[in-house]
Amino acid sequence: MPFSNAWIAQNTIGRLPPNSALHLGILNSLRTWNFFELPPTVTGWSNTGGFGIDGDVSALLGASLASPGKLFFGVIGDLAFFYDMNAIGNRHVSNNLRIMLINNGCGAEFKLYHHPAARFGDDADKFMAARGHFGQQSRKLVRHYAEDLGFEYMTASNKEEYLANVVRFTTPETLTRPILFEVFTTPQDESDALYAINNIDVSDILPPSMRAKNFAKQTVKTVLGPVGISKVKKIIGRQ
């Protein structure tokens, strides 16, 4: 997969410390991280009350304040973060809070290959995807905001940079400050990653014995068709 929220989830979810909590923003983060399995003792949450950008950061912050001895991780898109960014200015923010901001510069949902808005091409940026707001992926805006509020700031724009930082971001050790990890991706890479996941050829990852069996089933279905398969099932007594 290209460098995207899905690739990040794949290379991060297994690193989450035992007994920590993961809060996922709507909508891209919630969908893509759910393709992968959480470690057994890590709890997953998402503020889906409005099923939009309302209050994801606030909910994460509130949870971290309620359980100061537990690590709280949040994965949040740029529109959701900027909509609710005032929450991290709270003077009680503690070192158990770690936010990952996936900054793709717009509402990438409206740029995904399967979304109706994608057919509008570049016009989707202006009328649906809100591109151009919030500093237009500025490399300074969030850094200054986070550091001035006492956060440790880290950033990545490719796989190598990400892997170099994710070890500290997910360390189970108690650090002196909360962390804000800003990751820059593109809507096209987000779309391509989702397409890749939705079009996985399972036969490629099956063992040889299962692969042959799967191929045989598909061949029979292709040759006989739905009607033929139905007749075969009746002949052999399978309902």
Secondary structure, DSSP 8 states (H G I E B T S, - for coil): --SSHHHHHHTTGGGS-TT-EEEE-TTHHHHHHTTS---TT-EEE---SSSSSTTHHHHHHHHHHH-TTS-EEEEEEHHHHHHTGGGGG-TT--TTEEEEEEE-SS-GGGGSTTSGGGGGTTHHHHHTS-TT-GGGS-SSHHHHHHHHTT-EEEEESSHHHHHHHHHHHT--S--SS-EEEEEE--HHHHHHHHHHHHT--GGGGS-HHHHHHHHHHHHHHHHHHHHHHHHHHHHTT--
